[in-house]
């Protein structure tokens, strides 16, 4: 059955990508704690064209990741779960709760300390790992829960991008910032003129990235800006946005994120690990990701439904929303990324990374166990096509033959 093939392709891709991330993290951790550790760390600090290799990865390769996130967000807004305001309210407010509550808990422990700049760390969700863990449960998970987590994670990443732009920007160089925004405006004009060739957008995007890199605003923001400058059109497979999303899927899943993990998870495990994890910023990260995330997602989702602003899909329960909230606590990539911007002290960065790693692992295990106990039976075969269609819109799924969103919503949401 064709839909089943697409379904399997997505989950096989997601599992392999997740396994690569885990493998690269394990390799980096092992090497960092051997006699080769200092040489391994020094390699990422090697200067190339005025910046370290690690800097080029974090400011360059990760811009490609954010471009893919932006393309997915664009698709969700025009054709996906965010195209209908009432449907969109559920994941939007869930994501807001999943950002504000963790940040609040972190600040409760760290306000007025050196660690307070890390409040953005537990706000983030690693979309690759979260969807990867959910994929391990296969067809036991209802379609609507997969769609909900995908939309929530994309909005959450947008929130993280805004936090980076507004709270972690350095001293602004206005000439470079305005030049970058001017290029963006030019690309918008090309969009309005219905220029569909991707080359001028890519060339303009590189220029926009270069000037943003030297503006004081984190250069990865250009990835999202470029995504919204690229024409979406009807969203079909002839759409430039569709084509680029298709091109970027595998390089991001199998190259960009694994390389990021190799470069940024060289965490030295000290003998006094208990003391390390008892630091207020470490506790804030753990409390934010493991407790704050599911609590914030659950409470604001409940509030939106009780206020009548949206409806809970008919095949979901409040327990399943809390289970997905636990998966939202898998911060990893995005949390580490914000850590690098929040702290300059190498010891604090190392300790925060360890707290992120252990907290994300704990959140993933708790989420998997909770959802596996809730959903013990396999979903009916007829749901497969809807699953395949909805997940093709994910940043880590190849967007092939996406259905009209109205058909998808009819299959996914009951009583709508």
Secondary structure, DSSP 8 states (H G I E B T S, - for coil): -HHHHHHHHHHHHHHHHHHHHHHHHHHHHHHHTSTTHHHHHHHHT-EETTEEHHHHIIIIIHHHHHHHHHHHHHHHHHTSTTSSHHHHHHHHHHHHHHHHHHHHHHHHHHTTSGGGGGGGGGG---HHHHHHHHHTTGGGS-HHHHHHHHHHHHHHHHHHHHHHHHHS--S--HHHHHHHHHHHHHHHHHHHTT---HHHHHHHHHHHHHHHHTTSS-TTHHHHHHHHHS--TT-STTSHHHHHHHHHHHHIIIIIHHHHHHHH------TTHHHHHTSHHHHHHHIIIIIIHHHHHHHHHHHHHHTTSS---TT--HHHHHHHHHHTT--HHHHHHHHHHH---HHHHHHHHHHHHHHHHHHHHHHHHHHHHH--S---GGGHHHHHHHHTTSTTS---S---HHHHHHHH-TT-
